[in-house]
Amino acid sequence: MKYSFKLFFLLITSIALLSCNNNDDASNTNNTTTNPIIGDWLREDATASFEYHIHFEGENFGKIVTMVITEDNVISSANPFEWTIHNEILTIIDNEDFEHNTTVEYTVDGHLKIEGFSNLEFTKQ
């Protein structure tokens, strides 16, 4: 009887665990396999003394990093933003609550074009 009760309990527990589903997996579009915009993108006009990066991170957070290198100093800034993307329309809300709505396009070379945000292309790093 004790053995039957343990077997029944094990069976019910196994069914309960196997029937659990993590619904977050299907709705999460902020990972690199389902959302190719996630990552660090370098603007094409980068030089040895100037870089402009846009970082799209998970959970709709990002930052724009600008770095200028002079003979005396390295000057950099990092400005946070929130972002969403829906039907190829990217919305960026900067730290001053200014909203940029623009289209997103990937070139055949894998570069990122953000038309309403920059006329220059970005390369994923």
N, C-alpha and C positions, 0 to 999 in steps of 0.2 A: 504494500500500500504506500509506504514511504517512497519507494522507488517510482511508482506511478505518479505520485504527486510532484516529485522533482522533474520527471520527464514532461509532465503536462505544463509545469511552470516554465521550463526551458523552451518548450514549443511556443507558448504564448509570448514570452519575452522575445524570442527570435522573430516571430511574425510582427510584433510591434516595432522592433528596431528596423526591420527590412522595409516596412511600409512608410517609415518616415522619409520625407523628401525635403531637401533644402531648396526652397523656391527662389532664394537669392541667386543661385547659380544661373538660372535662365534669364533673370532680369538685369544682371550686372553686365553693363556694356563698357566698363572702364578697365578692362584688362587688354593686354596687347594682342591677344589672339582674336578678339572680337572688335576691337576699336583700334585701328592702326594709327590714330593720331596720338595715342599715349606714347610719350617719350620726349627726348631732348632734340630740338630742331635748331640748326644753325643757319642764319640768314646767309645767302650766297655772296654778300659783299664783305665777308669776313677777311681780315688781313692779319698780319703779324702784330699789328698794334690796335686792332678793333675787332670785337666780336659782339654779336647780338643773338642771344639764344631765347627761344620760347620753349618752356617746359610744360607739357601737358601731363599732369599726374592723375592718379586715380582719385575717386571721390570728388570729381569736378573741381579740383584745385589745380592751380598752375602758378608759374612765375615767369616774368620776363627779366632776363639777366643781361645787362650791358656791361662790357669791360673795355676800357681804354688803357693802353699801355704807353706810357711816355718814358723818356730817359730817366726821370726822377721818381715816378710813382706808377702804381697800378690803381686806376679809379674804376670802381665797379658799383653797380646798383642792382638790387633785386626787388622787383615790384610784383606783389601777389595779385592774382585774379581768380575769379570763379568762371567756369565755362560749362556749357552744355552743347550738345550737337544733336540735331534732329533733322532727318531728311536732307542731309548735306548742308544744312544751315547751322553755322557755328555762332554761338552767342558768347561773347567775352564781356564780363563785368569787371572793370578794373577797381583798384582800391579807392578811387574817388566816386564810385558808383556810376561811372559812365558806361553805357551799354553799346557794344559794337556787335552788329548783326551782319554776317557776311557768309559767302559761300566757301566751301572747302573743295579743293580738287587735288587729286594726286596725278602727277605727270607720268608718262611711260618710264621715265628714269627713276621714279619713286620719290620725286621731290614733292613738297607740299606747297600749294598755292592758296593763300588766304587773301582773296581779291580786295575786300574792303578794309583790310588791316595793313597790308603791305603790298607794294607793287613787285617786290623781289620774292624769289622762291626760297624755300627752306629745305635743307638736307638733314635727314635723320642721322643722329650721331650714335 
